[in-house]
Amino acid sequence: MAVRMKVAICFFLLLFGYVVYCLYQVQIVRHEELFAKAKEKYTAKKVQRGNRGEIFDYDGNLLVGNIPTFDIYADPSETGDAEHCAAIASFFEKMLGKEYGLQREKIFERLMKKEIRIKDSKGEFRTIKRRYAVIAQQVEYDFAWQLRLAVEKRKFKGIYFKESFKRNYPKGSLLANILGFTNLDRDKVVAVIGLEKFFDKDMMSRKSTSVYERSRDGMPISYGNADIQEVRDGLNLYLTIREPIQSILEEELDKLMEKSGARAAYAIMADPQTGDILAVAQRPTYDPNDRSTMSPDCYRNRIAEDTMEPGSIMKPFAVAGALDQGYVTPYTRFDTNRGLWFYGGKPLRDSHPMGVLSVKEIVQKSSNIGTAKIALLMGEKNLDSTLRAFGFGSRTGIPLKPETAGIFRKVKNWDTLSITRFCIGQGIAASPLQLVRAYCILANGGHPVDLRLVDRIENANNHVVEKIPVKRGKSIYQDGATHHEIISMLKTVTEEGGTAKSAAIPGYHVAGKTGTSQKFVNGQYSHKQYFASFVGFVPADKPRFVLLVTADEPKGSIYGGSVAGPSFSEIAQRTLQYLHVPYDVPLEEWENNRKQARLKAYEERRLAANREKAERERKRQQQLRRVSQR
């Protein structure tokens, strides 16, 4: 009896020790492992993704939005053997092959690749199961649900549907080069260019991960612990663009391309008081909804990246500086040497012979020689400071990357000819944006402004709106009369006797300037490739907008007045009508004034021709007398 008791006691002691050991292993040694496994049974994780920010025009018209879709992917470790993978591949080729370009062989190859080799933290390679293979991305939402039901019905394993979205551009190619676009890398949105790229971090959404305790049927339990991070949508952009004006500008730009046969073209309209860009476009362009034939030449931002020698549209800045600093008045006269003048051993020519001209006539007739002589009066330092005050040589700061600063050498690097060439837009290069900013300064009385493309940013989560401030500096003019004098001169460019009568708008005073500049190709100026431009503002005395129109390598006529001038007139006239801007002069009076100006110009040309004829006859008679005296 005593022996049995001892055996029983020893047995229970050993059993108790084993239980204690097991409890120690479970509660202490394997606590984290077993707790994690248990947690998997009664907790669930839910991942939600916010929406990427959207882009609107100034008035809230949607330019870039999101469409809900599904991404379809597979877990190759679960899809089964070759027979099952072949069935899955055949199914998706049949359902998605035509629209998404899916091929049975490629899908089958992805599904059958069951393992991948990776390098661990120690630098050693090891083989693991392959858990992710894309089948199709951004499948239409309703159709994806039908596919999901079909997959469940066929009992395909390892096929998963993940909610996603795709960027939608409801206006097609409208403003495409500015908006930019995004691509998808697996499930990650990659912004490529334009505003999409510049504001990518702001527009990017934040996904939320919610971890909660659940019942056996998967429903959250009210007394369980939950760790919830709030999902966040990306910020929305409201641009300074007005969609109706944008449509007008793009329609007319298409007409310009067709009529001129140009290699490329662009147009920019901005409010000179605020720097707001109201419309901007370039050709060639693309439709971001269909990029099958898109090339980099179509989608890069020419207005920010490209430069050109401005040509004669540069002249008003040098003249404004000379007026403001007191070197000339509108009536100071210069001899233009009948269209040919040598300086620094090199010739400078005008488009046609002219005699002695006032500063006002130099601007109206676009005399290279007259402008160069004005610049010589100013001197290098004054010309340099004047052009830099108008923004040349510095970026506009617009939210587009890359943006060029243009080409404008420092004074210490100027040569003998620089002072006579920079003032007429040769040897200096600027982007279309820089030219528009400079003309905004001319139009608003000399106040530097920053160009704005984004008016405000909205946080869709709390509806807080951040307004982008307007930046406007003090006038660069020392003399208050300078603004009115230069505007008066620029008006004559579109009037009778000017170089851009085709840019005139019935009922309005237009201030502007033509520009025809040779391209610098392979180290020399081309005689076949030109930029033809017109830039101006209207109404001249109280401008509502500045507008630049440029044709790159037009065929036929190469002159800014005849190529870009008519497009400027059409865009500006339609925009003025849309904005309900009242006439400067009643239409009937405007027509009568033009008619009288034409008659006066005709009479002046007739008298000038008679004087020239009389002068030739006088010289002929003198020559005859000299011959007879011999």
SEVEXKOL-687874 format. One line per field, with one value per residue (C-alpha): x, y, z; residue in three letters. Coordinates in pm, whole numbers, m for minus. Example, Ala and Ser with C-alpha at 12.3 -4.5 7.8 and 13.67 -1.06 7.14 Angstrom:
REM residues 2
x: [1230_1367];
y: [m450_m106];
z: [780_714];
rest: [ALA_SER];
***
This chain:
REM residues 630
x: [0_278_459_144_101_457_426_101_252_559_335_124_434_581_249_224_582_500_192_398_658_391_235_578_635_292_275_640_850_589_370_428_396_72_m74_m19_m190_m483_m507_m538_m846_m1038_m901_m933_m752_m928_m734_m902_m750_m848_m902_m627_m693_m886_m823_m1083_m1084_m1143_m1521_m1520_m1547_m1382_m1064_m913_m1112_m1114_m1316_m1351_m1203_m1065_m715_m712_m415_m326_m135_62_124_m253_m360_m284_m120_m73_m426_m588_m356_m437_m810_m764_m549_m802_m1085_m915_m797_m1155_m1300_m1028_m796_m939_m967_m662_m436_m410_m265_m325_43_164_m102_m21_350_283_63_312_602_552_879_1120_1473_1543_1847_1804_1955_2271_2321_2234_1987_1689_1380_1033_679_563_248_168_114_m82_m350_m521_m535_m805_m1084_m1422_m1601_m1928_m1757_m1506_m1795_m1928_m1583_m1563_m1889_m1773_m1443_m1629_m1867_m1575_m1404_m1073_m833_m580_m758_m817_m997_m868_m1056_m863_m923_m803_m745_m1010_m970_m1330_m1227_m994_m696_m810_m520_m352_8_m45_m246_m2_m84_m9_90_36_329_162_m79_129_34_334_295_482_456_262_59_5_379_442_163_200_269_m25_m269_m159_m411_m334_m465_m602_m550_m818_m750_m1053_m1173_m1438_m1690_m1682_m1889_m1640_m1850_m1682_m1770_m1875_m1654_m1340_m1036_m990_m694_m831_m639_m858_m839_m735_m816_m560_m588_m791_m650_m853_m670_m674_m785_m1131_m1260_m1464_m1162_m940_m1174_m1164_m785_m743_m993_m809_m470_m586_m687_m344_m170_m385_m345_27_147_372_580_441_248_154_m59_m77_m330_m276_m434_m163_m294_m274_m55_m339_m303_m653_m576_m270_m218_35_38_110_m76_m234_m537_m434_m725_m568_m190_m142_20_160_521_741_731_356_342_643_570_709_588_810_1096_1162_1329_1336_1504_1216_1298_1117_876_1180_1209_946_1143_1457_1249_1056_1385_1525_1204_1197_1563_1527_1755_1479_1127_865_970_1350_1466_1723_1864_1804_2051_1812_1797_2170_2404_2742_2845_3140_3230_2903_2593_2251_1952_1590_1321_1296_1474_1365_1505_1492_1234_1104_1111_736_787_1077_836_556_780_988_1325_1623_1867_1664_1624_1997_2087_1849_2023_2365_2242_2144_2469_2527_2455_2130_2008_2099_1920_1614_1576_1631_1368_1122_1213_1451_1712_1498_1233_869_820_515_431_570_900_1141_1130_1408_1554_1628_1961_2074_2445_2587_2726_3085_3033_2887_3080_3084_2764_2562_2417_2287_2150_1993_1762_1614_1574_1886_2147_1903_1656_1336_1054_697_611_888_763_407_527_730_429_216_462_435_55_0_219_552_450_630_386_432_245_m21_m162_m324_m573_m652_m600_m886_m857_m1154_m1138_m1224_m1320_m1046_m938_m593_m579_m254_m156_m113_240_268_570_629_653_993_933_1085_874_497_463_660_366_135_408_497_130_65_350_235_m113_28_159_m194_m304_m257_116_202_341_34_m284_m419_m408_m654_m992_m1297_m1404_m1092_m748_m487_m131_118_425_516_818_988_1302_1540_1621_1979_2064_2404_2588_2432_2106_1879_1721_1447_1335_1160_942_648_489_250_201_m24_m290_m642_m810_m478_m543_m726_m605_m809_m547_m209_m198_103_61_363_401_717_848_542_531_466_466_712_615_456_204_60_96_21_m162_m494_m505_m440_m729_m973_m884_m893_m1219_m1403_m1267_m1370_m1721_m1731_m1614_m1863_m1589_m1739_m1599_m1336_m1489_m1833_m1795_m1913_m1669_m1390_m1453_m1460_m1133_m969_m1096_m967_m632_m605_m682_m429_m166_m236_m200_127_263_158_328_638_648_618_897_1116_1037_1118_1443_1542_1462_1667_1965_1927_1925_2236_2414_2316_2451_2782_2812_2735_2992_3265];
y: [0_240_155_225_560_654_553_751_1057_1036_994_1299_1502_1415_1492_1823_1907_1826_2048_2329_2281_2293_2601_2761_2683_2814_3119_3226_3069_3059_3341_3581_3308_3163_3505_3610_3294_3345_3708_3602_3402_3677_3992_4120_4379_4608_4831_5131_5367_5730_5901_6089_6463_6598_6903_7166_7489_7823_7781_7419_7236_6895_6854_6546_6296_5936_5641_5336_5018_4680_4539_4162_3964_3607_3422_3168_2954_2893_2868_2497_2281_2341_2226_2472_2755_2689_2710_3041_3183_3084_3241_3581_3588_3535_3797_4066_3984_4222_4534_4483_4300_3988_3672_3322_3225_3521_3476_3105_3185_3422_3170_2886_3082_2954_3060_3351_3396_3688_3816_3832_4081_3870_3889_3523_3405_3196_3071_3173_3127_3379_3539_3818_3822_4094_3976_4308_4656_4922_4695_4867_4841_4676_4438_4338_4237_4011_3856_3804_3609_3404_3323_3208_2999_2822_2780_2922_2945_3218_3491_3819_4145_4463_4792_5060_5369_5516_5879_6022_6331_6420_6700_6479_6670_7004_7147_6805_6930_7131_6871_6590_6228_5933_5572_5265_5058_4753_4927_5242_5564_5725_6086_6146_6512_6837_6943_6576_6545_6886_6840_6462_6458_6690_6500_6158_5983_5806_5454_5343_5012_4914_4625_4506_4207_4000_3727_3383_3512_3797_4082_4344_4298_4605_4536_4448_4669_4849_5031_5259_5508_5751_5734_6060_6181_6381_6759_6908_7176_7466_7630_7984_7840_7932_7638_7841_8062_7754_7601_7920_7932_7566_7587_7883_7721_7420_7658_7824_7487_7392_7727_7782_7422_7493_7227_7337_7625_7762_8032_8171_8415_8578_8846_9118_9244_8912_8692_8439_8219_8211_7970_7796_7535_7392_7179_6895_6756_6428_6273_6141_5894_5724_5717_5442_5679_5936_6052_6269_6540_6569_6569_6774_7132_7348_7667_7602_7395_7547_7876_8092_8411_8659_8874_9206_9137_9221_9581_9750_9663_9845_10141_10150_10156_10439_10641_10584_10675_10992_10899_10954_11086_10945_11214_11172_11096_10847_10791_10429_10457_10338_9989_9903_10002_9870_9844_9650_9557_9370_9475_9524_9541_9647_9453_9743_10076_10362_10706_10921_10788_10902_10656_10608_10523_10290_10082_10102_10010_9765_9912_9702_9984_10244_10017_9933_10305_10364_10081_10237_10558_10361_10170_9806_9822_10011_9780_9475_9603_9699_9357_9178_9400_9259_8906_8788_8544_8419_8148_8241_7994_7837_7490_7299_7113_7137_7511_7694_8025_8112_8241_8589_8641_8863_9199_9088_8822_9057_9118_9428_9332_9224_9566_9607_9251_9173_9473_9337_8982_8822_8637_8614_8329_8320_8078_8164_8199_8456_8660_8660_8767_9050_9176_9156_9401_9628_9610_9675_9983_9818_9598_9260_8971_8600_8386_8173_7846_7728_7960_7754_7413_7234_6973_6750_6585_6900_7138_7384_7593_7752_8046_8087_8453_8699_8840_9188_9414_9788_9946_9928_10266_10580_10811_10780_10886_10586_10347_10571_10652_10292_10189_10469_10339_9977_10080_10204_9855_9731_10056_10174_10185_9928_9576_9394_9541_9183_9172_9461_9397_9600_9840_9800_9956_9680_9723_9465_9371_9134_8909_8712_8538_8304_7973_7914_7577_7403_7717_7959_8134_7941_8114_7852_7801_8082_8161_8386_8556_8824_8928_9202_9311_9444_9681_9863_10119_9886_9541_9236_8993_8952_8701_8543_8340_8170_7944_7734_7690_7806_7727_8006_8342_8365_8704_8735_8992_8776_8433_8491_8825_8689_8412_8669_8876_8582_8450_8797_8900_8583_8616_8981_8885_8603_8842_9112_9375_9703_9858_10131_10294_10233_9997_10251_10512_10254_10161_10525_10593_10296_10412_10765_10629_10416_10716_10928_10655_10616_10993_10997_10708_10885_11208_11017_10837_11169_11318_11018_11040_11409_11341_11077_11319_11591_11359_11249_11611_11684_11388_11503_11853_11712_11500_11795_12014_11760];
z: [0_86_m237_m443_m272_m345_m712_m745_m582_m810_m1115_m1029_m945_m1285_m1454_m1271_m1370_m1732_m1719_m1567_m1841_m2109_m1958_m1946_m2313_m2414_m2188_m2191_m2466_m2749_m2625_m2919_m3180_m3042_m2966_m3327_m3453_m3221_m3324_m3686_m3593_m3418_m3585_m3938_m4143_m4387_m4629_m4791_m5042_m5082_m5415_m5594_m5604_m5901_m6122_m6211_m6406_m6231_m6233_m6112_m6445_m6410_m6615_m6447_m6242_m6120_m6247_m6016_m6165_m6061_m6093_m6148_m6025_m5939_m5669_m5879_m5571_m5553_m5920_m5948_m6211_m6584_m6668_m6428_m6535_m6902_m6826_m6642_m6924_m7190_m6991_m6952_m7313_m7426_m7190_m7197_m7484_m7744_m7528_m7305_m7549_m7330_m7484_m7352_m7375_m7169_m6901_m6880_m6846_m6554_m6374_m6413_m6270_m5916_m5752_m5756_m5629_m5397_m5213_m4835_m4592_m4570_m4945_m4997_m5260_m5162_m5338_m5223_m5349_m5608_m5472_m5722_m6098_m6280_m6521_m6608_m6462_m6456_m6576_m6600_m6267_m6376_m6616_m6346_m6119_m6394_m6431_m6057_m6054_m6353_m6178_m5865_m6074_m6245_m5905_m6026_m5734_m5666_m5867_m5685_m5766_m5609_m5620_m5803_m6018_m6340_m6431_m6659_m6875_m6970_m7207_m7412_m7549_m7403_m7197_m7214_m7218_m6901_m6709_m6783_m6706_m6478_m6535_m6320_m6191_m6034_m5799_m5761_m5943_m6113_m6226_m6551_m6650_m6616_m6313_m6229_m6164_m6005_m5747_m5718_m5343_m5273_m5493_m5376_m5150_m4821_m4773_m4436_m4257_m4004_m3765_m3561_m3359_m3532_m3463_m3627_m3921_m3982_m3842_m3615_m3247_m3054_m2752_m2947_m2981_m3314_m3465_m3738_m3950_m4138_m4517_m4683_m5032_m5224_m5259_m5545_m5775_m5912_m6202_m6332_m6668_m6799_m7000_m7256_m7333_m7349_m7608_m7818_m7808_m7905_m8192_m8342_m8286_m8490_m8770_m8755_m8789_m9086_m9262_m9201_m9226_m8927_m8758_m8421_m8266_m7925_m7771_m7417_m7271_m6931_m6715_m6685_m6350_m6165_m6383_m6413_m6720_m6870_m7153_m7294_m7564_m7801_m8111_m8163_m7865_m7754_m7585_m7240_m7251_m7554_m7555_m7811_m8063_m7821_m7860_m7634_m7901_m7836_m7459_m7347_m7239_m7518_m7348_m7046_m7190_m7532_m7610_m7918_m8024_m7983_m8283_m8307_m8020_m7803_m7927_m7703_m7388_m7499_m7616_m7286_m7095_m7309_m7264_m6889_m6838_m7044_m7334_m7592_m7634_m7872_m8121_m8108_m8462_m8590_m8937_m9038_m9327_m9594_m9445_m9424_m9140_m9035_m8672_m8534_m8888_m8941_m9137_m8978_m9211_m9198_m9385_m9633_m9683_m9456_m9389_m9077_m8830_m8491_m8201_m8246_m8613_m8527_m8318_m8576_m8870_m8661_m8759_m8646_m8713_m8526_m8220_m8219_m8221_m7927_m7736_m7804_m7641_m7332_m7296_m7208_m6835_m6874_m7150_m6942_m6630_m6837_m6997_m6666_m6502_m6755_m6640_m6911_m6786_m6495_m6463_m6424_m6138_m6299_m6161_m6459_m6470_m6634_m6697_m6877_m6764_m7125_m7254_m7155_m7100_m6829_m6940_m6884_m7152_m7414_m7735_m7957_m8140_m7835_m7753_m8110_m8133_m7794_m7822_m8146_m8014_m8162_m7953_m7663_m7611_m7407_m7345_m7451_m7081_m7027_m7322_m7189_m6843_m6996_m7191_m6876_m6720_m7025_m7015_m6642_m6601_m6522_m6227_m6217_m6168_m6112_m6364_m6191_m6321_m5996_m5824_m5514_m5354_m5179_m4907_m4990_m4647_m4449_m4733_m4640_m4939_m4967_m5206_m5399_m5348_m5633_m5635_m5788_m5740_m5753_m6097_m6260_m6427_m6282_m6501_m6482_m6847_m6977_m6965_m7169_m7422_m7497_m7516_m7764_m7980_m7967_m8080_m8408_m8492_m8569_m8732_m9089_m9166_m8897_m8945_m8806_m8950_m8961_m8578_m8544_m8379_m8487_m8213_m7996_m7963_m7979_m7854_m7976_m8172_m8451_m8443_m8721_m8603_m8778_m8613_m8508_m8664_m8660_m8551_m8798_m8874_m9108_m9408_m9427_m9065_m8875_m8577_m8670_m8369_m8259_m7898_m7770_m7525_m7555_m7484_m7506_m7231_m6991_m7093_m7001_m7129_m7293_m7579_m7753_m8073_m8234_m8537_m8551_m8908_m9104_m9474_m9722_m9544_m9256_m9112_m8770_m8888_m9166_m8997_m8626_m8650_m8787_m8524_m8251_m8384_m8395_m8048_m7892_m8060_m7954_m7599_m7571_m7680_m7422_m7147_m7262_m7282_m7418_m7736_m7713_m8020_m8179_m8474_m8732_m8603_m8593_m8957_m9063_m8880_m9054_m9392_m9337_m9217_m9533_m9754_m9566_m9592_m9962_m10017_m9818_m10024_m10346_m10241_m10129_m10464_m10647_m10437_m10505_m10876_m10877_m10691_m10945_m11230_m11063_m11028_m11391_m11510_m11300_m11455_m11806_m11736_m11611_m11924_m12150_m11971_m12046];
rest: [MET_ALA_VAL_ARG_MET_LYS_VAL_ALA_ILE_CYS_PHE_PHE_LEU_LEU_LEU_PHE_GLY_TYR_VAL_VAL_TYR_CYS_LEU_TYR_GLN_VAL_GLN_ILE_VAL_ARG_HIS_GLU_GLU_LEU_PHE_ALA_LYS_ALA_LYS_GLU_LYS_TYR_THR_ALA_LYS_LYS_VAL_GLN_ARG_GLY_ASN_ARG_GLY_GLU_ILE_PHE_ASP_TYR_ASP_GLY_ASN_LEU_LEU_VAL_GLY_ASN_ILE_PRO_THR_PHE_ASP_ILE_TYR_ALA_ASP_PRO_SER_GLU_THR_GLY_ASP_ALA_GLU_HIS_CYS_ALA_ALA_ILE_ALA_SER_PHE_PHE_GLU_LYS_MET_LEU_GLY_LYS_GLU_TYR_GLY_LEU_GLN_ARG_GLU_LYS_ILE_PHE_GLU_ARG_LEU_MET_LYS_LYS_GLU_ILE_ARG_ILE_LYS_ASP_SER_LYS_GLY_GLU_PHE_ARG_THR_ILE_LYS_ARG_ARG_TYR_ALA_VAL_ILE_ALA_GLN_GLN_VAL_GLU_TYR_ASP_PHE_ALA_TRP_GLN_LEU_ARG_LEU_ALA_VAL_GLU_LYS_ARG_LYS_PHE_LYS_GLY_ILE_TYR_PHE_LYS_GLU_SER_PHE_LYS_ARG_ASN_TYR_PRO_LYS_GLY_SER_LEU_LEU_ALA_ASN_ILE_LEU_GLY_PHE_THR_ASN_LEU_ASP_ARG_ASP_LYS_VAL_VAL_ALA_VAL_ILE_GLY_LEU_GLU_LYS_PHE_PHE_ASP_LYS_ASP_MET_MET_SER_ARG_LYS_SER_THR_SER_VAL_TYR_GLU_ARG_SER_ARG_ASP_GLY_MET_PRO_ILE_SER_TYR_GLY_ASN_ALA_ASP_ILE_GLN_GLU_VAL_ARG_ASP_GLY_LEU_ASN_LEU_TYR_LEU_THR_ILE_ARG_GLU_PRO_ILE_GLN_SER_ILE_LEU_GLU_GLU_GLU_LEU_ASP_LYS_LEU_MET_GLU_LYS_SER_GLY_ALA_ARG_ALA_ALA_TYR_ALA_ILE_MET_ALA_ASP_PRO_GLN_THR_GLY_ASP_ILE_LEU_ALA_VAL_ALA_GLN_ARG_PRO_THR_TYR_ASP_PRO_ASN_ASP_ARG_SER_THR_MET_SER_PRO_ASP_CYS_TYR_ARG_ASN_ARG_ILE_ALA_GLU_ASP_THR_MET_GLU_PRO_GLY_SER_ILE_MET_LYS_PRO_PHE_ALA_VAL_ALA_GLY_ALA_LEU_ASP_GLN_GLY_TYR_VAL_THR_PRO_TYR_THR_ARG_PHE_ASP_THR_ASN_ARG_GLY_LEU_TRP_PHE_TYR_GLY_GLY_LYS_PRO_LEU_ARG_ASP_SER_HIS_PRO_MET_GLY_VAL_LEU_SER_VAL_LYS_GLU_ILE_VAL_GLN_LYS_SER_SER_ASN_ILE_GLY_THR_ALA_LYS_ILE_ALA_LEU_LEU_MET_GLY_GLU_LYS_ASN_LEU_ASP_SER_THR_LEU_ARG_ALA_PHE_GLY_PHE_GLY_SER_ARG_THR_GLY_ILE_PRO_LEU_LYS_PRO_GLU_THR_ALA_GLY_ILE_PHE_ARG_LYS_VAL_LYS_ASN_TRP_ASP_THR_LEU_SER_ILE_THR_ARG_PHE_CYS_ILE_GLY_GLN_GLY_ILE_ALA_ALA_SER_PRO_LEU_GLN_LEU_VAL_ARG_ALA_TYR_CYS_ILE_LEU_ALA_ASN_GLY_GLY_HIS_PRO_VAL_ASP_LEU_ARG_LEU_VAL_ASP_ARG_ILE_GLU_ASN_ALA_ASN_ASN_HIS_VAL_VAL_GLU_LYS_ILE_PRO_VAL_LYS_ARG_GLY_LYS_SER_ILE_TYR_GLN_ASP_GLY_ALA_THR_HIS_HIS_GLU_ILE_ILE_SER_MET_LEU_LYS_THR_VAL_THR_GLU_GLU_GLY_GLY_THR_ALA_LYS_SER_ALA_ALA_ILE_PRO_GLY_TYR_HIS_VAL_ALA_GLY_LYS_THR_GLY_THR_SER_GLN_LYS_PHE_VAL_ASN_GLY_GLN_TYR_SER_HIS_LYS_GLN_TYR_PHE_ALA_SER_PHE_VAL_GLY_PHE_VAL_PRO_ALA_ASP_LYS_PRO_ARG_PHE_VAL_LEU_LEU_VAL_THR_ALA_ASP_GLU_PRO_LYS_GLY_SER_ILE_TYR_GLY_GLY_SER_VAL_ALA_GLY_PRO_SER_PHE_SER_GLU_ILE_ALA_GLN_ARG_THR_LEU_GLN_TYR_LEU_HIS_VAL_PRO_TYR_ASP_VAL_PRO_LEU_GLU_GLU_TRP_GLU_ASN_ASN_ARG_LYS_GLN_ALA_ARG_LEU_LYS_ALA_TYR_GLU_GLU_ARG_ARG_LEU_ALA_ALA_ASN_ARG_GLU_LYS_ALA_GLU_ARG_GLU_ARG_LYS_ARG_GLN_GLN_GLN_LEU_ARG_ARG_VAL_SER_GLN_ARG];
***
